[in-house]
Amino acid sequence: MQLQNTEPNVLKIIAGKLFDSYTLELLENRVITVSEDSGIILDVQPFSSSTHGLNFSDSQIIDLRHLTVLPGFVDTHVHFFLHPYSETSWEDQLTKEHVVERTVRATQHAKRTLMAGFTAVRDLGTEGAGEADIALRKCLSNPGALIPGPRYFCATRAIVSTGSYGPKSVIHVNREGIEGITGAEAADGRDECMKVVRRQVGAGADWIKIYADYRVRSRVINVSSPAGKESICTFTSDELKTMIDTAHRYGVKVAAHATNKDTITELLRHSVDSIEHGYDMASYDPDHTDKSLDEPLRTCSQSRVKWCPTLAAYFTLGQGHGETWEHAVQSFKAALACGMDNIACGGDTGVFAHGENALELVLMNRLGADWRKVLKWATLGGWEGFIGDIIATSGNFESDFESAVSADNIQFVMKGGKVYKRDGRPLL
């Protein structure tokens, strides 16, 4: 096959290996044709290993024969307006960092994320920065983007019940937030729940984020640690149903922060679209002798609901130790044991550093998930289509998965037909 690119505004990517997220195969010697105008992948074809007729001096031919090419990664749970808690606590970020500072940081986070090979993200709440994500999306996503970053799907303020979330004043204990800063928007009762969803959809939210359970009684932790740490359902069944149904009526999907089994069961009954965290989704029972341990995992695995386990956040916060991390490990292993495949990769990035998003993929693989499945979850699990979002790594997935997904080895990044990184260097 001779490759002379005579088509205007068309790029041809020559891939030595191409990972197919549908068949889970590594295909050798493929030509990917991408329109620069539309950003659409027009064709994928095999080519002869012979280099006869290849004009690599042509600027519209990109030689990636020495790399493994694959669709861009998707992180389905980020917070661009947060940075690692090891640097500054969550409460101090909300109450001591101005929204301008937080927005400037968010632009840096967007760039680092894209350079790490993540070409799309879902930001599940600005955590006190209001609707700043809507303006950030405009700067990132339109044809005249002002800053480099991934495709950006956002949820604005997120929704909580009164008294359940922070930040919480130590002086005015009966007030929401501190000096007018709240981590999310409070709503109670069916009417308010309907109104808050309508308001956030009207503001431009791509997704609605609900904190369906949380540590509501956190103020009693100094006198009753178990009660203060317990995550309990924050909304009634009618309130949850109202929010989910209202969002769906507008064609908007719903993500729910949920950790305990009862909350997850309720959300599945109301057809939520994704479960975030879910570390008590199941207990690990490799022999499946106790079916009760698999609930609500079995129900979720047989549905269209995506589970985003956010292993990276719990690993980071507990340094690989602690009760919550152990529960998360048990649930994920139980999911693997029952063959669950409706999984998405989202690390709750922001709890740990943006640009290190691949930690979620690494942990999934360490806990027993086949690397091919992990790549599927990290691509098709969050984004599916023919858009020219393509990355390439110098690593070897088969022999060293962790190195292959590392940001240091992501040598090439294309988003929407535009090259942002080549030969390991940003093109900005």
Summary of the structure (lengths in Angstrom):
residues: 428
radius of gyration: 22.2
end to end distance: 33.4
largest distance: 76.5
contacts: 1478
relative contact order: 0.15
helix: 32%
strand: 25%
